[in-house]
């Protein structure tokens, strides 16, 4: 591929990180990262989740099984993959135990394949109560959080009063510090939000029971990841949420509370950025968003509803209906540049089947009529933008389950080619259904070759 992105000139990525790979969401989350990580996990001895908490929802479908993962890396479904949870995550120990039990009930044996960093930050029950109280106080200006305590936990981490997961292995110290912090949370709940304080005895009983289950999983991912790298073994890094929800580069303040960009994986795992490998950005063939915040191409009419129904666009974590709209090439190119994305996996192409024409936003206009070609820093400015659309032909033939370009209608191939031109990076994976098998690899170049070698 010799497109406009100079990083794709021959040889630039050939020897990077022993074949390791970064997988990141390149829209507002919910792009389909879980399927791609599950698909690739068989070719990687290690899969690492590095940010966020159980506000993430990664859906994996294989044969007649359906798993919704929130904390555990999606690679856990593959029995040969070692999975790591980095220090940049926030962990609700009760939620983690529930997820592990659900996996076991579905036939997934975890054993010693899951390692949790002792430096991750704990989510306590009072964090969840504060999250709900703060969202309620915002009224019509809600951020749209999942209410899982993610933001308050990261806030405590930044204030240097948060609790770390290593305390789960020391019940006495854990109870002493957790009670103290939750008592402070209760004061805020009562005095600031006029909310009912939490029963600390009941909360501690649940926390200590979960701590007993989680403590054996504690271990520093860094040494194992470095050892794998030094042995020439590849690592798959899995991000949560998406670039447009990043705490710094997203549509602030309507963002998540962690960094979703690839480089944060190195900090989360305590390794050098040279271990991370090229970046595969995951995008849908259209765009969705959950919760509040600007969404320039959102369609409130028939098209939006059709995409929602055909794509089964309801949140994995909350069940909320997702907002839907046409592909936004401006926001997508912004994500490519901000995250250093080297190639794209395009999901849910089949959802567009049967549409006579498709629209792609190629620029915006502001209220003064000026052309805007990137996302402004201010969310209110983004809200005032009007997308400028390019219309391309749709297709009537079904693409469901297609596994080669030969099985795609000419108009679908033209759509992929047009998106590649607008994004400046190649589309190397196309998903045509929710199952692992309904996927194709296409094109040439370092990432396409890497993917084929891992899928072989």
Secondary structure, 3 states (H helix, E strand, C coil): CCCCCHHHCCCCCCCHHHHCEEEEECCCCCCCHHHHHHHHHCCCCEEEECCECCCCCEEEEECCEEEEECCCCHHHHCCCCEEEECCCEEECHHHHHHHHHHHHHCCCCCCCCEEECCCCEECCHHHHHHHHHHHHHCHHHCCCCCCCCHHHHHHHHHCCCCCEHHHHHCHHHHHHHHHHHHHHHHHHHHHCCCCCCCCHHHHHHHHHHHHHHHHHHECCHHHHHHHHHHCCCCEEEECCCCHHHCCCCCCCCCCCCCCCCCCHHHHHHCCCHHHCCEEEEEEECCEEECCCCCCCCECCCHHHHHHHHHCCCECCCCCCECEEECEEHHHHHHHHHHHCCCEEEEECHHHHCCCCEEEEEEEEECCCCCEECCCCCCHHHHHCCEEEEEEEECCCCCCCCCCCHHHCCHHHHHHHHHHHHHHCCEEEEEECCCECCCEEECCCCHHHHHHHHHHC
